[in-house]
């Protein structure tokens, strides 16, 4: 006797519910990003990080890379890892997509393109000072300006004479308007189109910005401490602790023509000029990457197209760097199953 259509639907529903219950029981995440290698699979989280979010800023969370050949979850921090590819920290030290460490000093109170692609541009404002007798500025990243899908978003560390851990020094703006993000871990803000997400990963001064199908940016606001000043002889003045950003970027897809101080290191044809074995390999090119403002898309090497759309630009030529965490994430972009 053949199976009726109603019976088939019932069997399908029971199998679906059974799979969902199984996933919840084992703290699994679902790969909902179409086109990835692990699409449609539930992946069990490790015992040491069973959840995909947490109110503890020091705790690691369960993360899945749906585009990896092996469908396996990993534990990762929700704050920038300054010793991993895609990071920009300190004064400032970058680690490129090729894994090579280099320094780009720029100049104080000027703006430079960190990443410039057809659909995405990320600029940085540098702050700093030049003590007497120095030939260049000491600099830090004070703000990021993002152009994405005809939208603008910026985040910056506000100036303060002394650091107070009980205060929030992070300022956010979307399309020129202030973003009010409530204090407290897991506080979240979305734009109307749901393609820009900002989530606090600590009560203050740490956020994760997700640009749907384009990038994930981990940001932490920190001061130049007295110990930093002592070790490096920055000679920081008493009226400014130079609150600045530690950042780490994870890109989902970049085109072969991506450029920028950091972006160019993800190109397959890029040869890093940083000299191996040098304690502080400094890379220049300030004039090629300098922009007139935090949200300007124009510079000597910029390739961003004003008004471009990611959907229009996504082609088989887009590059996916699976070995460098340049892929899609489940946070805010898929189904999360928990106990």
N, C-alpha and C positions, 0 to 999 in steps of 0.2 A: 504494500500500500504506500503510495507516494506521500511525501511530507507536504502539507498545505502551506500556503504563503503565511498564514497566521502563525503556524507552528515554527516556521523558519525565523520569523521576527522575534518570537518568544525565546528561541534558542540563542539568537544573536544577543538579545537583551541580557539573558542570564550569564552568557559568557563575558559580556562587557562588565556587568556588575561584579562578577567573580574576579575579573582582572583588576578592577578598581579597588576592591576590598583587599586583594593580595598586595597591591602597591602601597596602600595605606598602612597595612600591617608591618611592612618592612621599610617604612620611611623612604619611599622611592620618589624620584622626580620623573616627569614625563617629557620626552623630547617632542615638542610640538612645532618645531621649525621645519617647514616643508623644504625638501631639497637637500637636507643634511643626511649623513650616513646612518644616523641612529633614529631617524624620524619614526614616530609611532611606538617607540619602545619605552618601557619603564626601567629606570636604572636605580639600583639600590644604593643608598648613601652609606659611607663608611661609619663604623661604630663611633669613631672619635669625633665625627661631626654629622649627627643624624638629621639636622634641620637646615633648611635653606635660608633662614633668617634668625636673628638673635638680637636681644636688647643689650647684650654684653659686647662692647666695642672691641674687646681683646680676643673674643672667641672666633674661631674659624667656622665657616658655614659650608654646607654641601653644595657643590657646583658641578654641573654637567657640561661637557663640551660635545654637543650633538654632532659635530662634524669630524670627530676623531675616528680613526679606523676601529679602535677598540672602544666600545660603548661602556665607559666606566666613570663613576663619579669620583671627585677629588675634594679634599678640604682646602679652602683658601681663605685668606684674610680679606676683609671688606675695606681695609685701609691700604694706601699705596705701599707697595714694596719697592723701596728705593734701590734695591739691588737686583731688580728684574728688568727684562726688556720693556721698553715703552715708558720708562720712568724719567722724571725730571725733578731733582731735589737739590738741596744745599745751595751752592753759590754759582750758577746752577750746574749740576753734573747730570748728564743724560746717559742713558743706556739705550742704544739704538735697537731697531728691529733685528739687526744682525748680531746683537749681543755684545757689541763693542762699546766701551766706556769712553765718553768724550766730554769736554767742557766747552760751553758757549757763553762767553761773558756778556756780549752785547753792550749796552750802555744804560745808565740809570735814566729813568723817566722816558724811555723810548719803547716802541712796540715792534715785535718781530713775529713772523709767521712760523709756528712750530709744525703745522701740517696744512698743506694746501692741495686739495684734490678737486675734481670737477664738481662734486656735490657737497664738499665739507671743507671748511677752513677753520683752523684753531690758531688764534694769535695769543701772544703773551705780552703783558706789560712788565717791564723790569723796573725795580727800584734799587736804590743803593746809595753809596757815597764814596768819595775819594779822599782818604786821609792825606795830610801833607806829606809830600815826598813820594807818593805813589804815582805810577805812570798810567794807571787805569782805574776804573770804578770797581768796587766790590758790588756785585749785583745778586738779586734774588727775584724769583717770579712772584709778582704781587697779584696778578689778575689773569684770567683767561677770557677771551672773547671768541664766541663760536658762531659761525654762519652755517646754517643747515636747513635744507629744503625751504629756502626763501624766508627763514626765520632767524632771529638773533637771540643769543643767550650769553650772559656774562656772569662770572662769579669772581669776587675779589676779597682779599683780606684787608680789613679796615685798619687805618693807622692808629697806633696807641703808644704812649710813652713807655708804659710798663705792662707786662703781660699779667692778666688775671684769669686763671683757669675757670672761674665761675662765670665768665662772660663769653658771649658768642661774637666772633670777629668776622663772620662770613656774611657777605652781602651778595644777593642774587637779583638779576634783572632778566626779564623775558620780553622781547620786542619793545624795549625801552621802559617797561613798567616793573616796579619793584615786586619781587616774589616774596610773599609772607609765608615762610616755612616754620611751622611750630617747632619749638625746642623739644627734644626727646628722641631717643633712638626709634627708628622705623617711621617717623613722621614723613609723609610722602606728598609730593605735588606733581600733577600732570598738567600739560597744556591741553587745550580743547581737542586737538587731533590725536592725543594720546601717543604721540611719537617722541615726546621729550618727557623724561621722568627724572625727578630729583628725590632722593631718599637719604635721610640722615642715617648714618651708621653709628653715631654716638650722640649723646645729648646735645653737644655743641661742636662746632668747628670741623666736622668731618661729614662729607656727603659722597654719594655715588650718583653720577649723572649718566643716564642711559639715553642714547640717541638711537631710536629703533632702526635696526638693520644697518647701522653705521658704526657706532662706537660705544664704549663704556669708559667712563672717566672716574677714577678714584681720586678724591681731593681731601687734603688735610691741611689745616691752618696751624702754623707753628711760629714761634718767635726765634730771633737770634739770641741764644741764651748767653749768660755771662761766661759759661764754660766754653762755648763756641768762640766768643770774643777773645778769651784768654789764649786758646789754642792757635787761632788763626790771625790774631792781632788785627781784627777788623777796626778797632777803635770806634765802636758804636757810640754815638752821642747819647746823652742822658735823656733826651726828649723823644727818642724813637727806638723801639726794640725791633724794628723792621719785620713786623708780622708778615709772613709770606706763605706761599703754597708749596706743599709737596704733592706731586701728581703722578699718576700712572695711567697710561692709556692702553686699552685693548680694542683693536680694530676688527670689525667683522668682515669687511671687504674693502680693498683699496685698488685703485686702477693702476696700470703700469706707469702712469705719468705723475704719480703722487710726488709732491715736493715739500719743501719746508725744512727747517733745522733738524727736526726729528723725522718727519715724514719720508724724506729721501732715503733714510736708512732701511726702509721697507721695500725699496725697489730691487728687483732681481739683478739689475745691471749696476748697482751702486758699489763703488769701491771707497771704503771709508778712509779719509786722509789722516785720521788719528794715528799717530805713530805708536806702534806696540812697544811695551816696555817702559814708556815714559810715565812718570808719576802723575802728571796732570796733562794729558794730551788735549791741547786747546785747538778747537776748530773755529776758523773765522768765517767770513762771508756776511758780515753784518749788513752791508749795503744791498746784497741780493735778497735778504729776508726782511728788511725793515719796511714797516707799514706806517701810514700817517696817523692811524688811530687804532684803538683796541678792536673795532669792528670793521675795519677797512679790508677789502679783499684784494687790494692792489699792492704788489711789490715786484721786484725785479725777476723773481722766479715763481710767482704765484700762478696757479692754473685754475683757481676756483672760478666758476661761471655764475654770476649773479642771477638768481631766479631759476637755477637748475633744479631738477628734481631727481631724487635718488632712484625712483622707479624708472625714469627715462634713461638713467645712466647705467643701470645694472645690465651688463651684457656678459657673454661667456668669457670676455677678456678680463673681467674683474678678478682680482687675485685674492685667494684665501690662504692665510698663513696659519694653518692649523697647529704647527709646532710652536707658534709664538702667541698662543691664546687669541688669535685674530679670528674669532668666530662668534656665533650667536649664543646668547645666554638665556636662561630660563626666567630670570628676574623680570617680572612684569610683562613678559612676552610669551608665556605658555602656561600650562596647567601644572600646579604644584600639589603633590599628594603628601599628606602628613598623617601621623597617627591621630 
